[in-house]
Amino acid sequence: MIILSLQGIEKSFGTNLILEDICLVVKAKERMGIVGSNGAGKSTLLKIIIGEITPDFGQIYRQKGLSIGYLPQENIMDSSLTIWEELLKVFGTVIEMEKRLREMEEEIGILHDQNPSDYNRLLEDYSKLFDSFTEMGGYSYDSFMRGVLIGLGFSPEEFQQPIYQLSGGQKTRVALAKLLLQKPDLLLLDEPTNHLDLEAIGWLEGYLKDYKGTLILISHDRYFLDALCDSIAEISNKHLTMYQGNYSQYVSQRDVLLEQRIKEFELQQKEIARQQVIIERYRSYNREKSIKAAESREKALARMELVEKPNNEEEISISFTVKKRSGKDVLVVKELSKSFDGKVLFKDVSFSLRAGDRVALIGPNGVGKSTLFKILLNQVPQDSGEFLFGANVDIGYYDQEKSDLCSEKTILEEVRDAHPKLTETHIRNTLARFLFQGDDVLRPISSLSGGEKGRVMIVKLILAQNNLLLLDEPTNHLDMNSKDKLEDALSDYPGTILAISHDRYFINRIANKVMVLSEDGVKEYLGNYNDYMFKKQEEQILLENPIEAPTKTVLREERRLKREKQLQIKLQKERIHKIEESITETETLIKETEELMCQPEFFSDEIRSQEIFISYKGLKDDIERLYKEWEEATEIYINSCEERA
């Protein structure tokens, strides 16, 4: 079923044409990602869909009664209400229904013996209202709110914090929570993973996978798009092209389509050139017959439907080199600790880097990842512990805040001052590879976008030729193509990398080790992000179902791993069976309770009826939790069986 359709949409701002002849059809329950370079018009398209911006031309069809929820990239929310009070506004209708139910219960108790006809009428009204109340989540909205807030990274202690005291990122998370609680038919999200740490991104990803409505998503998080989307709309050169599949499938299809269009264009241009040579030759004969033949071919050329030249967007060119090689031991960190204002960020942090390591440093927001970098750069003192860099280590630093850029300088001055020994020609040539060409290099830093500032910082790193890179969120603000090029370059980089990142796609491509920073130190996992997630799931299974470790003299390591896997499958199967038994028992209790609540004498004992209502609410919460546990356990079981096979 089509719920939204755009036909021939065009939008300009002044003389700048942003979108041209945009056609888009959205079906119910579709999960669509919108991609394109910065400034391509992605956010403009969403604002046209919700009616915030009126197109210059074109038609928009929205299904009658369609509810639309929209999270802009930059959300403005300022309120004297607490986080909890702001979210309660979503359930205003349910709360009023709950109040009315309590009032009706009192009236029912009074009318029971006084007026049987009014009693029966009120009882029928109560039953209808109670059904609506239950259907709208009247017994679960409180726990639903808690789950969403905790999933998005808020602690229970923060629920009562006034919104005006929050940071911009926290306000955006509150707005996202409020939108998720509303459950609109069509959910429009513009960069929803901004301001979320990896744990919160994972939670949001899981939530959206189970979302019953339709989703349109703008994101630069390629892992997120891969996990959620079944179609991709690409906006490029003012036009929109649809692709089926997730982000990785889109990339493959796009590359094939581009190559095909280039071949078609080149073949047609060759044919046009060949025909023009023939026409010129015919005309050179200067005879009536040859002139007519030339005119005939000219008319045929005029009627030819020209293949539009593929306008492949310019891409940056990145490659890293090093001036000198470091020793094998690059960095040793021992028991580092840091606190601010009595709050412990981390303690007992110990790890080492060897030459060639590519390490991703992850952890929740606020745990001190950027602070750890600043300690290693001697910008912030540690409280205790020590660190030592190895021989010939030369450090390059990418600061996500871009604080080392001088806003008053031009791009050329910024890079030239950082590398005074290099010629201006060399610097300009390098900047050109990053799409800063001609007079672009004379633009002031203050006029640049976040992505452009990021490209300037990468230029400075490339020219420095460091053998150790400390990268703090290097893919933030970069478009998709720039991220891909950066990852390609870092994969070939001959030095050592320690990178803070929430970009799971980036971690998968460049990391051979993942370090998780927490208040109590760091924990290391070999491999990339997918390897880390697999090992985390394995740890959780073993934690829930501990097994005896075989002795070295009895079993070899390979046999031990095999037995562990067999036991995990067996225990998971038993867990599924127990959950299914609990579901059957709970559903039986719910049915019995509902039958009891429908009996007329149910309301004669007010205290007893309240106790049953509370019990019923608990049973509904239990069944929701049990079904979720069953789905998770079944997925783990199936994956384990496939791995064993």
C-alpha positions in Angstrom: 0.0 0.0 0.0 1.4 3.4 -1.0 1.3 5.9 1.9 3.3 8.7 0.3 4.0 9.8 -3.2 6.0 12.7 -4.6 5.8 13.5 -8.3 7.9 16.1 -10.2 9.1 17.9 -7.1 11.4 20.9 -7.7 12.9 23.3 -5.2 15.2 26.3 -5.5 16.6 28.7 -2.9 17.1 32.0 -4.8 18.9 31.1 -8.0 20.3 27.8 -6.5 18.4 24.8 -7.8 18.5 22.1 -5.1 16.0 19.4 -6.2 14.7 18.8 -9.8 12.0 16.4 -11.0 12.1 14.4 -7.8 9.7 11.3 -8.0 9.4 9.1 -4.9 6.9 6.4 -3.8 6.9 5.1 -0.2 5.0 1.9 0.7 3.7 0.9 4.1 6.4 -0.7 6.4 9.2 0.3 4.0 12.6 1.2 5.5 14.2 3.7 3.2 17.6 5.3 3.6 18.3 8.7 1.9 22.0 9.3 1.0 23.9 11.9 -0.9 26.7 14.4 -0.3 26.5 17.3 2.1 24.2 20.0 0.7 22.6 17.6 -1.8 19.1 18.4 -0.5 18.4 15.4 1.8 17.0 17.4 4.7 15.1 19.7 2.3 13.3 16.7 0.9 12.2 15.6 4.4 10.9 19.1 5.2 8.9 19.0 1.9 7.4 15.7 3.0 6.2 17.1 6.3 5.0 20.4 4.8 7.6 22.6 6.5 8.9 23.7 3.0 6.6 24.2 0.0 8.0 22.9 -3.3 8.2 25.3 -6.3 6.6 22.6 -8.6 5.3 19.1 -8.2 2.6 17.1 -6.4 2.6 15.4 -3.0 0.2 12.7 -1.9 -0.1 11.6 1.7 -2.4 8.8 2.8 -5.5 10.1 4.6 -5.0 10.1 8.3 -1.2 9.4 8.0 0.6 10.4 11.2 4.1 11.6 10.6 6.9 12.0 13.1 10.0 14.0 12.3 13.4 14.4 14.0 15.5 17.2 12.4 19.3 17.0 12.3 19.5 20.0 14.7 16.7 19.9 17.3 15.7 22.9 19.3 14.0 22.1 22.6 13.9 24.3 25.7 11.6 23.6 28.5 11.3 24.1 32.2 9.8 20.6 32.5 11.9 17.7 33.5 12.8 15.0 31.0 10.1 12.7 32.5 7.4 15.4 32.5 8.2 16.3 28.9 7.8 12.6 27.8 4.6 12.2 29.8 3.0 14.7 27.4 3.0 12.0 24.8 0.6 10.0 27.0 -1.7 12.8 27.9 -4.7 11.0 26.5 -3.9 7.7 28.3 -3.3 9.5 31.6 -6.7 11.2 31.3 -8.3 7.8 30.5 -6.7 6.4 33.6 -8.1 9.2 35.7 -11.6 8.6 34.2 -11.3 4.8 35.0 -10.6 5.5 38.6 -13.6 7.9 38.8 -15.8 5.3 37.1 -14.7 2.6 39.6 -15.8 4.8 42.4 -19.2 5.5 40.7 -19.6 1.7 40.0 -19.1 1.0 43.6 -21.8 3.5 44.6 -24.4 2.5 41.9 -24.0 -1.2 42.5 -26.8 -1.4 45.0 -28.7 1.9 44.2 -29.4 1.9 40.5 -29.0 -1.4 38.6 -29.8 0.1 35.2 -27.2 3.0 35.5 -24.8 0.4 37.0 -25.0 -1.8 33.9 -24.7 1.1 31.5 -21.7 2.5 33.4 -20.2 -1.0 33.5 -20.4 -1.3 29.7 -18.8 2.2 29.3 -16.1 1.2 31.7 -15.4 -2.0 29.8 -15.0 -0.1 26.5 -12.8 2.5 28.1 -10.7 -0.1 29.8 -10.2 -1.9 26.4 -9.1 1.3 24.8 -6.8 2.1 27.8 -5.2 -1.3 27.6 -4.8 -1.1 23.8 -3.1 2.3 24.0 -0.5 0.9 26.5 -2.1 2.2 29.7 -0.4 -0.4 31.8 3.0 -0.2 30.1 3.7 3.4 29.2 5.7 4.0 32.4 8.0 1.1 31.7 8.1 2.0 28.0 9.3 5.5 28.9 12.0 4.1 31.2 13.2 1.6 28.6 13.5 4.2 25.8 15.3 6.8 28.1 17.8 4.2 29.4 18.3 2.8 25.9 19.2 6.3 24.6 21.8 6.7 27.4 19.9 8.5 30.2 20.4 7.2 33.8 17.3 7.1 36.1 18.9 9.9 38.1 18.7 12.2 35.1 14.9 11.6 34.5 14.0 14.5 36.8 16.6 16.9 35.3 15.0 20.1 33.7 15.4 20.2 30.0 16.8 23.7 29.9 19.8 22.4 31.9 20.7 19.8 29.2 23.3 20.0 26.5 22.4 20.3 22.9 23.1 16.6 22.4 21.0 15.6 25.4 18.1 17.7 24.1 18.3 15.9 20.8 18.1 12.5 22.6 15.0 13.7 24.5 13.4 14.7 21.3 14.2 11.3 19.8 12.8 9.6 22.8 9.6 11.6 22.6 9.2 10.8 18.9 9.8 7.1 19.4 7.1 7.0 22.1 4.6 8.6 19.8 4.9 5.7 17.3 3.8 7.6 14.2 2.8 5.7 11.0 5.7 7.4 9.1 8.9 8.1 11.0 11.4 10.6 9.5 14.8 10.7 11.1 17.6 13.0 10.1 21.0 11.8 11.4 19.4 10.1 14.5 22.8 8.6 15.7 24.4 12.0 16.3 25.2 12.4 20.0 24.7 8.7 20.7 27.4 6.3 21.9 27.8 2.8 20.5 25.6 1.2 23.1 22.8 3.7 22.5 23.2 3.3 18.7 22.9 -0.5 19.1 19.7 0.0 21.2 18.1 2.3 18.6 19.0 0.0 15.8 17.3 -2.9 17.6 14.2 -0.7 18.4 13.8 0.4 14.8 14.2 -3.1 13.5 11.0 -4.0 15.4 9.2 -0.7 14.5 5.8 -1.5 13.1 5.5 1.7 11.0 7.4 3.1 7.9 10.9 4.5 8.3 12.7 7.1 6.2 16.2 7.7 7.4 19.0 10.1 6.6 22.3 8.9 8.0 26.0 8.9 7.3 26.2 5.7 9.5 26.7 3.1 6.9 26.5 0.2 9.4 23.2 1.6 10.6 21.9 1.8 7.0 23.0 -1.7 6.3 21.2 -3.1 9.3 17.9 -1.2 8.8 17.2 -0.3 5.2 15.5 -2.3 2.4 15.8 0.5 -0.1 18.1 3.5 -0.7 17.2 6.8 -2.3 20.3 8.6 -3.6 20.2 12.3 -4.2 22.9 13.4 -6.6 23.2 16.3 -9.0 19.7 17.5 -8.0 18.0 14.2 -9.0 16.9 11.1 -7.1 17.6 7.5 -8.0 16.1 4.5 -6.2 17.9 1.3 -5.4 16.6 -1.8 -3.7 18.5 -3.3 -0.8 20.7 -2.0 2.0 23.6 0.4 1.8 26.2 -2.2 0.7 23.9 -3.5 -2.0 23.2 0.1 -3.1 27.0 0.8 -3.5 27.4 -2.3 -5.7 24.4 -1.4 -7.9 25.4 2.3 -8.1 28.9 1.4 -9.3 27.5 -1.0 -12.0 24.9 1.5 -13.1 27.5 4.3 -13.3 29.9 2.2 -15.4 27.0 1.2 -17.7 26.0 4.9 -18.2 29.6 5.9 -18.9 29.8 3.2 -21.6 26.5 4.2 -23.2 27.6 7.9 -23.3 31.0 7.1 -24.8 29.5 4.8 -27.4 26.9 7.4 -28.4 29.6 10.1 -28.6 31.7 7.9 -30.9 28.7 7.2 -33.1 27.9 11.0 -33.3 31.5 11.7 -34.2 31.4 9.0 -36.9 28.2 10.4 -38.4 29.6 13.9 -38.4 32.7 12.8 -40.3 30.4 11.1 -42.9 28.2 14.2 -43.2 31.3 16.4 -43.8 32.6 14.0 -46.4 29.2 14.0 -48.2 29.1 17.8 -48.2 32.6 18.0 -49.6 31.4 16.1 -52.7 29.1 19.1 -53.4 26.6 17.1 -55.4 22.9 17.2 -55.1 22.6 13.5 -54.2 25.5 13.7 -51.6 24.1 17.0 -50.1 20.7 15.3 -49.6 22.4 12.3 -48.0 24.2 14.7 -45.6 21.0 16.5 -44.7 19.2 13.2 -44.1 21.9 12.1 -41.7 21.8 15.5 -40.0 18.1 15.1 -39.4 18.7 11.6 -37.9 21.3 13.1 -35.6 18.9 15.8 -34.5 16.2 13.2 -33.7 18.6 11.1 -31.7 17.8 10.9 -28.0 21.1 12.0 -26.3 22.5 10.0 -23.4 23.2 12.5 -20.6 26.8 12.6 -19.6 27.3 10.9 -16.2 28.2 13.7 -13.9 30.3 11.7 -11.4 30.8 13.9 -8.3 34.4 14.8 -7.6 36.1 12.6 -5.0 39.0 13.4 -2.7 42.3 11.5 -3.1 44.0 10.4 0.1 47.2 8.6 0.8 49.4 8.5 4.0 53.1 8.1 4.2 55.6 8.2 7.0 58.9 10.1 7.2 60.5 7.4 9.4 59.6 4.1 10.9 59.1 3.8 14.7 60.4 1.1 16.9 58.4 -2.1 17.5 57.1 -0.8 20.9 55.2 2.3 20.1 53.4 3.1 23.4 53.1 1.6 26.8 50.5 2.8 29.2 50.5 1.8 32.9 47.6 2.3 35.4 46.5 5.8 34.2 43.7 7.4 36.2 41.8 10.7 35.8 39.0 12.4 37.7 37.3 15.8 37.3 35.6 17.5 40.2 35.6 14.3 42.2 34.0 12.2 39.4 36.2 9.3 38.3 36.5 9.1 34.5 38.7 6.1 34.4 41.3 4.4 36.6 44.0 1.7 36.2 44.1 2.0 32.4 46.9 -0.1 31.0 47.6 -1.2 27.4 50.4 -1.2 24.8 50.7 -0.5 21.1 53.0 -2.3 18.8 54.1 -1.0 15.4 51.4 -1.6 12.8 48.5 -1.9 15.3 45.2 -0.4 14.3 43.2 0.0 17.4 39.7 1.3 17.8 39.0 2.9 21.3 35.3 2.7 22.2 33.2 3.3 25.3 30.2 5.3 26.5 30.0 9.0 26.1 31.6 10.8 29.1 34.0 7.9 30.0 37.0 10.0 29.0 38.2 8.7 25.6 39.1 12.2 24.3 40.6 13.0 27.7 42.9 9.9 27.5 44.2 11.3 24.1 44.9 14.7 25.7 46.8 13.0 28.5 48.9 11.2 25.9 49.5 14.5 24.1 50.5 16.2 27.5 47.6 18.6 27.1 46.0 17.4 30.3 47.8 15.9 33.3 46.9 12.4 34.6 46.1 11.9 38.3 48.2 8.8 38.5 50.0 6.3 36.3 52.5 6.7 33.5 53.0 6.3 29.8 56.0 6.0 27.6 56.4 6.3 23.8 58.9 4.2 22.0 61.8 5.1 19.8 61.3 7.4 16.8 57.5 7.8 17.5 56.1 10.8 15.8 52.5 11.7 16.7 49.8 13.1 14.5 46.5 14.1 16.1 43.0 14.5 14.6 40.9 16.5 17.1 37.1 16.0 16.6 36.6 19.6 18.1 39.0 20.9 15.4 40.3 23.3 18.1 43.8 23.7 16.5 42.3 25.4 13.4 42.5 29.2 13.5 39.2 30.7 12.3 40.9 33.9 11.1 43.3 32.2 8.7 42.7 31.1 5.2 42.9 27.4 4.2 46.2 28.0 2.6 47.6 30.0 5.6 46.5 27.3 8.0 48.3 24.5 6.1 51.3 26.6 5.2 51.9 27.7 8.8 51.8 24.1 10.0 54.3 23.1 7.3 56.5 26.2 6.6 59.3 24.1 4.9 56.9 23.0 2.1 56.5 25.0 -1.1 53.2 26.6 -1.8 52.9 24.6 -5.0 53.2 21.3 -3.0 50.6 22.5 -0.5 48.2 23.7 -3.3 48.5 20.4 -5.1 47.7 18.5 -1.9 44.7 20.8 -1.2 43.5 20.2 -4.7 43.3 16.5 -4.1 40.9 17.4 -1.3 38.7 19.5 -3.6 40.2 22.9 -2.5 41.1 24.3 -5.9 42.0 27.7 -7.2 40.6 30.6 -5.1 39.0 28.1 -2.7 42.3 27.9 -0.8 41.8 31.6 0.1 38.5 31.0 2.0 38.7 31.7 5.7 38.5 28.7 8.1 35.5 30.3 9.8 33.5 30.0 6.5 34.0 26.2 6.2 31.5 23.5 7.1 32.3 20.7 9.5 33.2 18.3 6.6 35.5 20.9 5.0 37.3 21.6 8.2 37.8 17.9 8.6 39.4 17.7 5.1 41.8 20.6 6.0 42.9 18.6 9.1 43.5 15.5 7.1 45.6 17.5 4.7 47.7 18.7 7.6 48.1 15.1 8.8 49.1 13.8 5.4 51.8 16.4 5.0 53.2 15.8 8.5 53.9 12.1 7.6 53.6 10.9 11.2 54.1 7.3 12.1 51.5 7.2 15.0 48.0 8.7 14.4 45.7 9.5 17.3 42.3 10.0 15.6 39.3 11.3 17.5 36.1 10.7 15.5 37.8 11.2 12.1 34.7 10.3 10.0 32.4 12.8 11.7 31.0 15.3 9.2 32.6 13.5 6.2 30.3 12.4 3.4 30.1 8.8 2.4 32.7 8.9 -0.4 35.2 10.8 1.7 34.8 8.2 4.5 35.4 5.4 2.0 38.6 7.2 0.7 39.9 7.8 4.2 39.4 4.2 5.2 41.2 3.0 2.0 44.1 5.3 2.9 44.3 4.2 6.5 44.2 0.5 5.5 47.4 1.1 3.5 49.0 3.4 6.1 52.4 1.9 7.2 52.3 3.4 10.7 50.2 2.7 13.9 46.7 3.9 14.5 44.7 4.5 17.7 41.3 5.8 16.8 38.2 6.9 18.9 35.1 6.2 16.8 31.4 5.5 17.0 31.4 4.6 13.3 31.1 0.8 13.3 31.6 0.6 9.5 34.9 2.5 10.0 36.0 0.2 12.9 35.2 -2.9 10.8 37.4 -1.7 7.9 40.5 -0.4 9.7 40.7 -2.1 13.2 42.6 -5.2 14.1 41.9 -4.7 17.8 39.1 -3.1 19.8 39.7 -1.5 23.2 36.7 -0.8 25.4 37.3 2.0 27.9 35.3 2.0 31.2 35.6 3.6 34.6 37.6 0.5 35.7 40.1 0.4 32.9 40.3 -1.1 29.4 39.4 -4.5 28.0 40.9 -5.6 24.7 39.4 -7.7 21.9 41.3 -8.9 18.9 39.6 -8.2 15.5 37.2 -5.6 14.2 33.8 -4.5 15.4 31.9 -7.6 14.3 34.5 -9.8 16.0 34.1 -7.7 19.2 30.3 -8.1 19.1 30.5 -11.8 18.6 32.9 -12.2 21.6 30.6 -10.0 23.7 27.7 -12.3 22.9 29.8 -15.3 23.7 30.8 -13.8 27.0 27.2 -13.2 27.9 26.2 -16.8 27.1 29.1 -18.2 29.2 28.2 -15.8 32.0 24.6 -17.1 32.1 25.7 -20.8 31.6 29.2 -21.3 33.2 31.0 -24.5 32.2 34.0 -26.3 33.6 37.2 -25.4 31.9 38.9 -28.6 30.7 42.5 -29.2 31.9 45.4 -28.9 29.5 46.3 -32.5 29.9 42.9 -33.9 29.0 41.7 -31.8 26.1 43.3 -29.9 23.3 42.1 -26.3 22.7 40.2 -27.2 19.6 38.1 -29.9 21.4 37.4 -27.5 24.3 36.0 -24.9 21.9 33.8 -27.5 20.2 32.4 -28.7 23.5 31.7 -25.2 24.6 29.7 -24.5 21.4 27.7 -27.7 21.8 26.9 -26.8 25.4 25.9 -23.3 24.4 23.5 -24.7 21.8 22.0 -27.2 24.3 21.6 -24.6 27.0 20.1 -22.1 24.6 17.6 -24.7 23.5 16.7 -25.5 27.1 16.3 -21.8 27.8 13.9 -21.4 24.8 11.8 -24.3 26.1 11.6 -22.8 29.6 10.6 -19.4 28.1 7.9 -21.0 26.0 6.5 -22.8 29.1 6.4 -19.5 31.0 4.7 -17.8 28.0 1.9 -20.5 28.0 1.4 -20.2 31.8 1.3 -16.4 31.7 -1.1 -16.3 28.8 -3.4 -18.7 30.6 -3.3 -16.4 33.7 -4.0 -13.3 31.6 -7.0 -15.0 30.0 -8.4 -16.1 33.4 -7.9 -12.6 34.8 -9.6 -11.0 31.9 -12.6 -13.4 32.3 -12.7 -12.5 36.0 -12.6 -8.7 35.3 -15.6 -9.1 32.9 -17.9 -10.5 35.6 -20.4 -7.9 37.1 -19.6 -8.7 40.7 -15.9 -7.9 40.0 -16.3 -4.3 41.1 -18.2 -5.0 44.3 -15.0 -5.3 46.3 -13.0 -2.2 45.4 -9.8 -3.3 47.2 -9.9 -6.7 45.6 -10.5 -5.2 42.1 -7.5 -2.9 42.5 -5.3 -5.8 43.5 -6.4 -7.8 40.4 -5.8 -4.7 38.2 -2.2 -4.5 39.5 -1.7 -8.2 39.0 -3.1 -7.9 35.5 -0.7 -5.1 34.7 2.2 -7.2 36.0 1.1 -10.2 33.8 1.0 -8.0 30.7 4.5 -6.7 31.4 5.7 -10.2 32.0 4.3 -11.5 28.6 6.0 -8.6 26.8 9.3 -9.3 28.4 9.0 -13.1 27.8 8.3 -12.6 24.1 11.3 -10.4 23.8 13.5 -12.9 25.6 12.2 -15.7 23.3 13.0 -13.7 20.2 16.6 -12.9 21.4 17.2 -16.5 22.5 15.9 -18.0 19.2 18.1 -15.7 17.2 21.2 -16.7 19.2 20.2 -20.4 18.9 19.8 -20.2 15.1 23.1 -18.3 14.7 24.9 -20.9 16.9 23.6 -23.8 14.9 24.6 -22.2 11.6 28.2 -21.5 13.0 28.4 -25.1 14.2 27.3 -26.4 10.7 
